Amino acid sequence: IDKAETRIDWTKSAFQVSAQVRGFYPMAWFELAGTRVRVLAVDVENGDGSPGLTLDDKLLVACGEGAVRLTRVQPAGKAAMDAAAFLNGRDVPTGTDLSA
């Protein structure tokens, strides 16, 4: 598996993104401010917006259809943590683009 294949494709449906996270565990990732962040768990939720944009400040991310809430992540060089702990050290406001 190539690393590029494990990068989350936010244009896919929320169910497909959820399956990608589970299927590539623990290797699915996105970049935030130049730092790679692994996604270890998500919940599928309702939501509508441009794929890859955060829809709130609690890591709800728009997908091609629906949205996923990131519930467990692991920033590069750090231990795995739940979303609340991740957000204690980072500001990820509504409208942050995680697809770049």
C-alpha positions as CSV (number, residue, x, y, z in Angstrom):
1,I,0.0,0.0,0.0
2,D,1.4,3.4,-1.0
3,K,1.2,6.3,1.5
4,A,-0.8,8.3,-1.0
5,E,-3.5,5.7,-0.9
6,T,-4.0,6.1,2.8
7,R,-4.5,9.9,2.7
8,I,-8.2,10.6,3.4
9,D,-10.2,11.5,0.3
10,W,-12.9,13.8,1.7
11,T,-14.7,13.8,-1.7
12,K,-16.0,10.3,-0.9
13,S,-19.1,9.7,1.1
14,A,-19.0,9.8,4.9
15,F,-19.5,6.0,4.9
16,Q,-16.6,5.5,2.5
17,V,-14.3,7.7,4.6
18,S,-15.3,5.7,7.7
19,A,-14.5,2.5,5.9
20,Q,-11.2,3.9,4.7
21,V,-10.3,4.9,8.3
22,R,-11.2,1.3,9.5
23,G,-9.6,-0.4,6.5
24,F,-6.3,1.4,6.7
25,Y,-6.1,1.5,10.5
26,P,-3.9,3.1,11.8
27,M,-2.6,4.7,8.7
28,A,-5.4,7.0,7.3
29,W,-4.3,10.6,7.5
30,F,-4.7,14.2,6.6
31,E,-2.6,17.3,7.0
32,L,-3.2,20.2,9.3
33,A,-0.9,23.2,9.2
34,G,1.8,21.1,7.6
35,T,1.6,18.3,10.2
36,R,0.4,14.9,9.3
37,V,-2.4,13.7,11.6
38,R,-3.5,10.0,11.6
39,V,-7.2,9.4,12.0
40,L,-7.9,6.4,14.2
41,A,-11.7,6.6,14.6
42,V,-14.6,8.6,13.2
43,D,-18.4,8.7,13.6
44,V,-20.6,9.2,10.5
45,E,-23.0,12.2,11.0
46,N,-25.2,14.5,9.0
47,G,-23.6,17.5,7.5
48,D,-23.3,19.4,4.3
49,G,-20.4,21.5,3.0
50,S,-17.4,21.5,0.8
51,P,-15.5,18.2,1.2
52,G,-12.6,18.5,3.6
53,L,-13.9,21.7,5.4
54,T,-14.6,21.6,9.1
55,L,-18.3,22.3,9.8
56,D,-17.8,23.1,13.5
57,D,-14.9,23.6,15.9
58,K,-15.2,20.0,17.2
59,L,-13.8,18.2,14.1
60,L,-16.9,17.6,12.1
61,V,-15.6,17.3,8.6
62,A,-17.7,17.5,5.4
63,C,-17.4,14.7,2.9
64,G,-18.7,14.3,-0.6
65,E,-22.0,13.1,1.0
66,G,-22.6,13.6,4.7
67,A,-19.9,14.2,7.3
68,V,-17.6,12.5,9.7
69,R,-16.7,13.5,13.2
70,L,-13.1,12.7,14.0
71,T,-13.1,11.0,17.5
72,R,-9.6,9.7,17.9
73,V,-6.4,11.1,16.2
74,Q,-2.7,10.9,16.4
75,P,-0.6,13.8,15.4
76,A,2.9,13.0,14.0
77,G,5.3,12.2,16.8
78,K,2.6,12.2,19.5
79,A,0.5,9.6,21.2
80,A,-3.0,8.7,20.1
81,M,-5.6,10.9,21.7
82,D,-9.3,11.6,21.6
83,A,-10.5,14.7,19.7
84,A,-11.1,16.8,22.8
85,A,-7.5,16.4,23.9
86,F,-6.3,17.2,20.4
87,L,-8.4,20.3,20.4
88,N,-7.0,21.4,23.8
89,G,-3.7,22.2,22.1
90,R,-4.9,23.3,18.6
91,D,-7.5,25.7,17.3
92,V,-9.4,24.1,14.4
93,P,-12.1,26.6,13.7
94,T,-15.2,26.1,11.4
95,G,-14.1,26.4,7.8
96,T,-10.6,24.9,8.2
97,D,-9.6,23.0,5.0
98,L,-8.3,19.5,5.8
99,S,-8.1,18.5,2.1
100,A,-5.1,20.7,1.3
